[in-house]
Amino acid sequence: MKCYEYIYIGVNGVLGEIQGRLYDSRRQDLNPTFKRLASMKKSAIACVLSLSALLVAPGSFADINADLQNICTIVKNDDKSELRKKVKQVQDDYNLRLGDYYDGVSCGGVSLIRYSMQNNAAEVGTFMIKKMSKDDLIKTEKDGMALPQWAEANGHINTAIGQELLSRIS
C-alpha cells in the first residue's frame, strides 16, 4: 500500500485492525501475516508523521517573515526597546539569534546596520553591533564590502555607530 492509501482508508481503522491482530496473537512463531501487519503499522505511523511534518513546516517559515516585517520601521525610528522585544521574540519563538537572520533582512537594499547608519539611528545600531558576533560584523556583504569599509567609504565611520563598530571588531 502507498502512503496516501493509508490516509484514504483511515488511520484509526487500519491501526485498530493491526493492533487487534498484534495483541490477539500469543504465538511465539510469527507467521507472515503477522509480520506484514506489524510492518504496515510502522509504515502507517511513519507516513502520518512525515505528512504532518510537511503540513506544519511551511507555516513556521511564513511566521518569521511576518514577525520581521516591521523591523525596518523599528530601525528607522531608532526604537531600541521595540527592537529588543523583536529580537527576543524571534529568539524565543524560532531559536534564532540576530546573526542568524541578519543576512536575510534588508531595508532599502542595505543591511540593518547600514540602514541604521543612513538614518542616524545610533541606539539601534549600537545595540545590533553588540548583539552580533565579530565574524558577522567583518563578513563581506552583497556589494562586496565589509561593514567597516562601507562605513568608512560613506562617511559613517566617525558616528557613534561607526565608533562602536570599530571598538567591537578590534
Secondary structure, 3 states (H helix, E strand, C coil): CCHHHHHHHCHHHHHHHHHHHHHHCCCCCCCHHHHHHHHHHHHHHHHHHHHHHHHHHHHHHHHHHHHCCCHHHHHHCCCHHHHHHHHHHHHHHHCCCHHHHCCCCCECCECHHHHHHHCCCHHHHHHHHHHCCHHHHHCECCCCCEHHHHHHHCCCCCCHHHHHHHHHHC
